[in-house]
Amino acid sequence: MGSGHAIIAVIFIQLCKRDAFRVSAVPGFAYIANDWNETTFTIHRNDLQELFFLYGAPRLRYVQLQQNPTVRQLYIEHCSLTAVPRTIRNLPQLSRLIITRCQLRHLNLNDFVPIPALRALDLSGNKIVSIVELSTPDGTLTIQSLYLASNLLHQLDVSVFNGLIELQCLVLDQNRIENIQSRLTLPTLEEFSIQSNRLTALNVTGWCLPALKHMFCDHNQLTSAPAGWPAIWQIETLDLSYNRLRSFCMDDLYLTQLRTLNLAANELTNVTTVQTRLHIPLERFQAARNQLHALDISRWSMPNLWQFNVDHNRLTVLDDVFYRFPNVVGVELRYNPWSCEWLRRVHPGDLRRKSHGCLTTNHTCPKERLAVEDSIWICCW
């Protein structure tokens, strides 16, 4: 590589859903090309850089990788590659491979078997339509993070990932997935994200994900919660926002470790609780922007709850919300047609401690109003 390129260190900040990096001017070894205008790029066997970055290579179609035990990370952005270079196996110490905004059409997991050090693989922003699973029954990869966001996946058989025995993060956001087939078995998976696809239903019954903590299914077309999700009892985050759910059963949370439940921006008219006392460790409940006319919280026992948001609904009363959840920092109750009679039954001290449910205003009320402070009131009906 030419000596005119800066030698710097790149510090990676890994988030489970996305990798970001920043460049710091401390000594290290990196080759960086901001505009690569050639059709071919080569890493030679005697190159000493550990990190290679091509930040814009629109004409790049061929990558030649000679046997090199030094290279640790390879990043290629905005290129014309149509496949992962077959010579990638010549970089046995490669721990991170990122090829984004290129023209990749297929992902063959067998290409990475000869790279035992590979931990993160990001092929987001390509045109991948198919995935080839490992060819041998006992074949495994030690990849921990796999990012396939913004591709063209349509029908997905998730069993193709079952050989990734150390996978912790699987991100499939912004594809065209309408249907997920087969069962997913990943013993170390902590986060599964399938945001912004075209799912109308999701069945996770029989999935074996004993380490799963976070599941993101928002921005799809789901009409019900994923079937079988309560069996993944150790899950802590379930995001079902921006779907088409019309009802949700809170009893499904029983015996789970769920901490965050996001039901915002659906079509909910009914959130039910059958149990006499639903005692769960939930910390965040979000159900804003739905069509709820009623919400029975009288059976909820949630001592850890600190966020409660039901704004932009059609609620008129909400039982004892201002003192039922002692650790809630503030309740979000805006843009609901609250009953004046109900608000008058709430103790002023409870209203004040919960920031009046973020309902105070000094604007003109269309109907009636309840004064809470000088020149400050709550509109009600």
Secondary structure, 3 states (H helix, E strand, C coil): CCCCCCCCEEEEEECCCCEEEEEECCCCCEEEECCCCCCEEEECCCCCCCEEEECCECCCCEEEECCCCCCCEEEEECECCCCCCHHHHHCCCCCEEEEECCCCCEEEHHHHCCCCCCCEEECCCCCCCEEECCCCCCCCCCCCEEECCCCCCCEEEHHHHCCCCCCCEEECCCCCCCEEECCCECCCCCEEECCCCCCCCCECCCCECCCCCEEECCCCCCCCCCECHHHCCCCCEEECCCCCCCEEEHHHHCCCCCCEEECCCCCCCEEECCCCCEECCCCEEECCCCCCCCCCCCCEECCCCCEEECCCCCCCCCCCHHHHCCCCCEEECCCCCCCHHHHHHCCHHHHHHCHHHHCEECCCCCCEEEEEECCEEEEEC
